[in-house]
């Protein structure tokens, strides 16, 4: 059920014990959630989602707008980038978007043509 829990936790360098302490469950419960051996109740789901600043839908790997699962194959570096980006204010996010667009454009311009 918690498709993105382990990725979120490891991307932040967080131990199962530290997360368990925050959401007021045992370390064994976090392990069981990550291994999909058991499912948390809605109160625990809410605390986990709040801790990471994500929706419950994202936490469980579901995008209700698309009606399909969110890709869970993000690398740790990609996930850290997203989590850090969410901590920026609106102006900083716009600046980062402009920077990334410029870098992408530069990469395309400098790419060698394939033969």
N, C-alpha and C positions, 0 to 999 in steps of 0.2 A: 504493500500500500504506500509506503513512504519512499517513493522512487528516488527522490533527490536528497534524502536526509544525509546519507553518508558523504555524498559529494559536497554538500554545504558544510558539514562539520569538518571534514578534512581540509577543505579549501581555507578555512579559518584557523587551521592548526589546533583545533579544539579536541580534547579527549572525550571519550564517551562519558567518563566520570564527571567532567566539568559541565557538559551539557545536561547530564542527569541531575546534577545539583541545582542547576538553574530552573529546570522544568519540574523539579520535585518528584522524580521517579528514580528507580534504582539504575545503576550502570547496566545491569543485566537486562532491564527493560529496553534501554536504548539499543543494546546489542540485538535483542529480539526484533525490535522495529526495523533495524537496518537489514537483518537477515530475513525479514518478512515472516517470522515465526508467529508473531502476534501483532495486533493492531492497537494503537492507543485510543483512548476515548477522546471526545471532541475537546474537552478542556485541555488535555495534554497537547493535542494537535494545535490548538490555538496558541499555547505558550511557546511551542517550538517555532511556529510560523512567525510569531511576534519577535522572538529572539533573533531570527535571521533576517527579519524585515521582508518576508515574502508572503504570498498568499497561501492559504491551505491548498488551493488548486495546484499551485506550483509545487508545493511540498510533496503532494501525492502524484505529481507528474501528469496532471490533467489540465487542459485548456478548454474551458467550456465554450468559448467563442468559436474555436476551430472544431470542436467535437472530437478531437483526437489527442493522443498523448504528446506532451512536450518532449523534444529530444533530450535524452539524458546522457548523451555522449560528449558533453563539454569536458574539456581538459580542466585540471585544477587551475591552471593559469587563466583560462577563459572565465571560469567561475569567479576567481578572485577579482578579475577585472570588472566583471558585472557588479559584484558586491561592493567594490570600492567606488564604482561609478555612481551607484545609488546613494552613496554618502555625500555626494557633491550637491551644492545648491544649483538652481536652474541655470544661472549664468555660467558656472563652471562646467555644467553638462554641455551647454551649447558650445563653449570653447573647445571642450574635448571632442565633440562631434566634428567641429570644423577642422581640428588638427588631424583626426583620423581620416576624414575625407581627403584632405590635402595629401597626406602620406600615401593613401591608396592611389590617388591620381598620379603622384610621383612614381610609385612602383610600376604602374601600368605604362607610363611614359618611358621608363628606363628598362622595361623588360625586353629581353632579346627575342626577336621573332623566332618562332619555331620553324624548323625546316622540314 
